[in-house]
Structures are given as C-alpha cells and as structure tokens.
Amino acid sequence: MFRIYALIFILAILGGIGFGAKYYYDTTQNTIKILRENNAELKHAAEVAEESNKMLQTQMNKTAELNIQLQADLQKAEAYSDELRGKLSRLDLVQDALKDPNKLEGKMNGATAKLWRKFMDDSGNSNEYPIPEWLQQSPTRDQDTNSNQVGTDSDSTSSETQTTTTN
C-alpha cells in the first residue's frame, strides 16, 4: 500500500510540475504577445514622431528664412523712412505754397501718381490703368480769378482745409 501512496504522491508532484510548467508557458507566451503589440505601437509612434520632427524642422527653417527676409524688408523700410524724413526736413512746404501753389500742386500730384502706380504694381495689378482723376494735375488758373479748394484727408487726425487765393 505504501507503494500506491508513493506512486500517487509522485504522480501528484509530476502533475503539479506539469501544470506549473504549462501555466508558466502560457503566461510567458501571453506576455510576449503583449510586448510585441506594444513594440509595434511604439515603432509606429516613433515613426510619427520622427515625421513630425522633420516637418517641424522644415517649418522652422522656412520661418527662419521668412524672418531674415522680413528683417531685410524692415531695414529697407526704415532706410526709406529716414530718407523721407531727410527730404521733408529740407522742404518748406508753406513757403513753396505761398510762392507758387500750382507748381507745388503739380509736384504733389506727380509724387502721388508715382506712389499710386507703385501701389498698383505691389498689389499684383499689372494692368496699365490711367491715373485716377483725383491725381490729375488741375489746369492752370487765371491770375485774376478766385479759387476755393476744399480737401480732406482720410487720416483720422486730419482736418478739413480750405484755401482761398486772391490776386
């Protein structure tokens, strides 16, 4: 009888070891499956991150180039502004207007027409349009007539100006 108990005991131990080995194998296989799935997701996430990084780097390069261009344009605009300030500091518009208003008006209309054409070119309008009527030089006035001009500027700080010339 001792032999039967010993045989049952040995079979129980071998069954326990077999069950433990099967449990360990199944658990390990399940862990390997989960790790493979996670690895595939991580690879995909790494690829997406790498693509995003490349796109971000490209965007940063474009932004840097645009920033350099804008800086150059700003320097040009500041130089032009300094040039205009210099020109305006050398002009005495009141004295010129009192001396020869028609000549001053012609100069102002010519400069405005030049700026108008530049504006049209810069805005992509390459068609040749005539100068607007408000930029046309007015005909010379007779010395003996009175003339009234009313001009308004679109600036919020401007005021209406009225000039009367009598000879």
DRENVO-820235 format. One line per 5 residues: their letters; for each residue x, y, z of N, C-alpha, C, O. Coordinates in steps of 0.02 Angstrom, whole numbers, m for minus. Each point is the difference from the previous one (the first is absolute). Example, Ala and Ser with C-alpha at 12.3 -4.5 7.8 and 13.67 -1.06 7.14 Angstrom:
<pts>
as) 660:m284:390:m45:59:0:45:60:0:52:m1:33; m70:54:m69:42:59:3:m39:55:37:25:55:8;
</pts>
This chain:
<pts>
mfriy) 40:m57:0:m40:57:0:44:63:0:m17:52:m29; 71:m58:62:46:56:1:22:18:m71:11:58:m17; m4:m110:m23:20:13:m69:m54:38:m38:16:41:m43; m76:m54:56:m54:33:m36:m2:74:21:m8:45:m41; 16:m34:107:0:70:22:60:39:m27:m5:58:m18;
alifi) 60:m92:16:60:32:m26:m9:15:m75:20:53:m24; m50:m101:m12:m12:10:m71:m49:58:m12:9:40:m45; m62:m37:86:m49:55:m6:35:66:17:m11:51:m33; 53:m53:85:35:61:20:47:24:m55:2:59:m15; 35:m106:m16:46:18:m54:m40:26:m60:20:49:m31;
lailg) m76:m81:14:m43:23:m55:m28:70:15:m6:41:m45; m11:m28:107:m27:66:20:55:53:m8:m13:54:m25; 74:m71:46:55:47:m7:14:12:m74:8:58:m21; m5:m111:m19:12:8:m72:m57:39:m33:12:41:m44; m73:m53:65:m58:37:m27:5:74:19:m15:44:m41;
gigfg) 35:m30:103:8:70:22:55:34:m39:m7:58:m20; 63:m94:10:55:29:m38:m23:12:m72:16:52:m29; m52:m100:m1:m25:7:m69:m49:59:m5:3:39:m47; m49:m34:96:m47:55:0:36:67:8:m16:49:m34; 65:m46:79:40:60:10:38:20:m63:3:58:m18;
akyyy) 25:m109:m17:37:14:m62:m48:25:m53:16:47:m37; m75:m78:32:m50:23:m49:m23:71:15:m6:41:m45; m6:m26:109:m21:68:21:55:51:m16:m14:53:m27; 76:m71:42:57:44:m14:6:12:m75:13:56:m22; m21:m108:m18:5:5:m73:m55:46:m27:14:44:m40;
dttqn) m76:m55:61:m56:41:m24:8:73:21:m11:46:m40; 31:m35:102:9:68:24:56:35:m39:m6:58:m19; 61:m93:8:57:28:m37:m21:16:m72:18:53:m26; m55:m98:m7:m22:11:m68:m47:61:m4:4:40:m47; m49:m33:97:m45:57:1:39:65:11:m15:51:m32;
tikil) 66:m52:75:42:58:11:38:19:m64:6:58:m17; 20:m110:m16:37:13:m63:m47:31:m52:20:46:m36; m83:m70:31:m48:28:m47:m14:73:16:m1:42:m45; m10:m27:108:m14:70:21:61:44:m15:m8:56:m24; 67:m81:39:61:39:m13:10:13:m75:22:54:m20;
renna) m38:m103:m22:6:10:m73:m49:53:m23:18:43:m41; m80:m45:66:m50:50:m19:23:70:23:m5:48:m38; 30:m44:99:25:64:26:60:25:m42:6:59:m14; 37:m106:m6:59:18:m39:m22:28:m68:28:48:m25; m79:m80:m6:m25:24:m64:m30:70:8:11:44:m43;
elkha) m48:m33:97:m28:67:12:55:51:12:m4:56:m24; 55:m76:61:56:46:13:38:17:m65:21:57:m10; m13:m108:m33:33:14:m64:m41:50:m41:28:47:m29; m93:m57:28:m43:46:m37:3:70:31:4:50:m37; m6:m46:103:4:65:33:67:33:m14:4:61:m8;
aevae) 50:m100:6:66:27:m14:3:27:m72:29:53:m12; m60:m88:m35:m1:23:m69:m40:65:m6:22:47:m34; m79:m44:68:m41:61:m2:39:58:32:m1:56:m25; 34:m70:80:40:53:34:57:23:m45:15:60:m2; 17:m106:m32:55:18:m45:m26:43:m58:32:49:m19;
esnkm) m89:m69:m10:m29:40:m54:m19:70:25:12:50:m34; m41:m48:93:m19:65:29:62:42:12:m1:61:m11; 54:m92:35:62:36:12:29:28:m65:22:57:m1; m23:m98:m52:24:25:m65:m42:57:m25:26:50:m25; m93:m56:32:m44:53:m23:11:64:42:0:55:m27;
lqtqm) 9:m64:91:14:57:44:66:33:m19:4:62:m1; 46:m102:m13:65:28:m20:m6:39:m65:28:54:m7; m65:m83:m41:m11:35:m64:m37:66:12:18:51:m30; m69:m53:72:m38:60:15:44:52:35:m5:60:m14; 48:m82:58:46:46:34:47:33:m49:15:59:5;
nktae) 10:m98:m54:45:27:m51:m36:53:m42:27:53:m14; m90:m69:m6:m39:48:m39:m13:64:40:5:55:m26; m21:m64:90:m13:57:43:63:42:7:m4:62:0; 61:m94:8:63:37:5:14:39:m64:21:58:3; m32:m89:m61:10:35:m64:m47:59:m6:21:55:m22;
lniql) m85:m65:40:m48:55:m4:19:56:49:m8:59:m15; 32:m78:73:21:49:50:58:41:m27:2:61:10; 45:m93:m43:57:36:m29:m25:48:m54:23:57:m5; m69:m82:m37:m28:43:m53:m38:59:29:7:56:m23; m47:m69:76:m37:54:31:48:51:32:m12:60:m2;
qadlq) 65:m85:31:50:45:31:31:44:m54:10:60:11; 6:m89:m68:29:39:m55:m51:51:m25:18:58:m13; m81:m78:6:m52:47:m22:m9:56:51:m11:58:m18; 14:m76:82:m5:51:52:57:50:m4:m11:60:6; 71:m84:m18:57:45:m6:m8:46:m60:16:59:3;
kaeay) m42:m87:m60:m12:42:m58:m53:53:15:8:58:m18; m61:m78:52:m53:47:17:25:54:47:m18:59:m7; 60:m78:55:28:50:46:46:48:m36:1:59:14; 38:m85:m62:45:43:m39:m42:48:m42:17:59:m5; m70:m84:m25:m44:43:m40:m33:53:44:m6:58:m19;
sdelr) m14:m78:79:m30:47:47:50:54:19:m17:59:3; 79:m78:9:52:49:16:11:47:m59:10:60:9; m11:m88:m70:9:41:m60:m57:51:m6:12:58:m15; m74:m81:27:m57:45:m4:4:55:54:m16:58:m14; 36:m77:74:8:50:53:51:52:m20:m10:60:12;
gklsr) 65:m82:m43:51:47:m22:m27:47:m53:13:60:2; m50:m88:m50:m29:42:m53:m49:51:29:0:58:m18; m44:m82:63:m50:44:29:32:54:44:m26:56:5; 81:m72:27:33:50:41:31:56:m43:9:56:24; 7:m71:m86:29:50:m45:m53:41:m36:16:51:m31;
ldlvq) m79:m71:35:m53:35:m36:m35:50:45:m8:m11:60; m13:65:m89:m42:48:34:m63:6:m43:m5:43:m43; m43:m86:57:m60:m4:m42:m42:63:5:m31:20:m49; 30:12:106:m39:61:7:28:54:m45:m37:34:m36; 103:m26:37:32:50:m42:m11:m16:m74:m15:45:m40;
dalkd) 22:m109:21:m11:m20:m70:m73:12:m20:m13:22:m56; m33:m36:101:m71:10:m16:m16:74:m9:m41:18:m42; 73:24:81:m12:72:m6:31:28:m64:m28:44:m32; 87:m71:13:34:24:m61:m37:m21:m63:m20:43:m40; 12:m108:31:m30:m26:m62:m43:m61:16:24:m57:m3;
pnkle) m87:67:20:m43:m56:20:m11:m50:m57:m7:m60:12; 5:84:m74:m11:m46:m56:59:m48:m9:m9:m59:m14; 68:86:21:59:m42:m6:2:m53:55:16:m58:m12; m31:79:73:m1:m47:56:m54:m53:m10:10:m59:14; m69:80:m39:m54:m47:m13:22:m51:m52:m15:m60:6;
gkmng) 49:83:m58:24:m46:m52:50:m50:28:m2:m59:m17; 48:83:59:49:m45:31:m35:m52:43:16:m59:m2; m64:82:42:m36:m46:45:m40:m51:m40:m1:m59:18; m32:82:m71:m39:m47:m41:46:m50:m35:m17:m59:m5; 75:82:m19:47:m46:m32:26:m52:48:4:m59:m17;
atakl) 14:80:77:25:m47:50:m54:m49:20:13:m60:10; m75:85:m3:m56:m43:19:m14:m50:m56:m14:m59:14; 18:81:m76:m12:m45:m57:53:m55:m2:m15:m58:m13; 77:77:28:54:m50:1:m13:m52:55:8:m59:m12; m28:83:71:m16:m47:54:m60:m43:m17:m3:m59:17;
wrkfm) m46:89:m52:m60:m37:m20:19:m58:m46:m23:m56:9; 66:71:m59:22:m54:m46:39:m54:38:m10:m59:m13; 52:79:59:39:m48:39:m47:m43:42:10:m61:5; m60:92:24:m49:m37:39:m37:m51:m43:m11:m57:21; m8:78:m80:m36:m45:m45:46:m59:m20:m24:m57:m4;
ddsgn) 87:71:m9:47:m54:m18:10:m47:59:1:m61:m9; 7:88:69:12:m41:60:m60:m43:17:8:m53:29; m68:76:m46:m59:m38:17:m16:m53:m53:m51:m34:4; 95:27:m53:m9:m52:m50:m40:21:m60:m16:m42:m42; 0:104:38:m39:25:m56:48:26:m53:23:56:4;
sneyp) m8:m98:m54:49:18:m50:m32:36:m60:36:20:m46; m102:m12:46:m33:35:m55:17:74:2:9:28:54; m5:1:m111:14:72:m5:m66:37:4:m39:m1:m48; 27:35:102:m60:41:8:21:73:m2:55:17:22; m99:26:m46:17:71:2:2:23:73:m30:m30:44;
ipewl) 64:84:m33:4:28:67:m70:23:19:m36:28:m41; 15:m41:103:m67:21:21:m9:75:m9:48:39:2; m110:m19:m10:m15:70:m12:24:44:56:23:56:m12; m28:m80:74:20:42:56:75:11:3:25:42:38; 14:m80:m80:72:11:m4:20:41:m61:58:19:m7;
qqspt) m106:m5:m36:15:38:m60:19:71:20:m29:28:47; 77:1:m81:19:69:14:m54:46:m25:m24:m6:m57; 4:52:100:m53:45:m20:27:51:m49:60:15:1; m103:11:m45:23:51:m48:23:63:37:m23:13:55; 67:24:m87:26:61:31:m57:50:7:m43:6:m43;
rdqdt) 45:30:97:m53:47:15:19:70:m25:59:16:m5; m110:23:m11:12:69:m21:23:41:61:m19:m16:56; 58:65:m67:27:41:53:m53:42:33:7:17:58; m63:1:m94:m49:47:25:m61:m34:33:m45:35:22; 43:m102:m19:m59:m33:26:12:m25:71:57:m13:20;
nsnqv) m111:6:16:3:m29:67:m11:m75:m6:m38:m23:m42; 72:m14:84:m11:m72:m1:m5:m25:72:37:22:44; m81:m66:m34:m9:m32:65:13:m74:m8:m27:m32:m46; 68:5:90:12:m72:m1:m16:m27:69:19:29:50; m53:m83:m49:m14:m34:62:29:m69:m7:m19:m37:m46;
gtdsd) 64:18:90:29:m67:m3:m6:m34:67:9:31:52; m24:m94:m54:m2:m39:62:46:m58:m7:8:m29:m54; 23:12:108:45:m57:2:m36:m56:35:m42:13:43; 56:m74:m60:m35:m57:30:29:m18:68:m26:m45:32; 78:79:m10:29:m13:65:m48:21:55:m37:49:m9;
stsse) 37:m83:65:m44:19:54:25:64:34:m39:33:34; 102:m16:m43:27:60:31:m4:61:m44:18:55:21; m41:m63:m83:m1:56:m46:m63:42:11:m49:m24:28; 53:85:m49:m58:43:3:m12:30:m69:44:m1:m43; m102:27:34:m18:28:m65:38:65:m8:4:40:46;
tqttt) 24:m30:m106:39:59:m14:m34:40:m55:m23:m28:m50; 20:93:59:m30:42:m51:50:55:m16:23:36:45; m6:m28:m110:49:49:m21:m33:48:m49:m32:m21:m47; 41:85:59:m27:51:m45:57:43:m23:38:27:41; m30:m21:m108:54:41:m28:m32:57:m39:m43:m11:m42;
tn) 65:72:56:m27:58:m35:58:40:m27:48:15:37; m50:4:m101:53:41:m30:m28:65:m23:37:42:m26;
</pts>
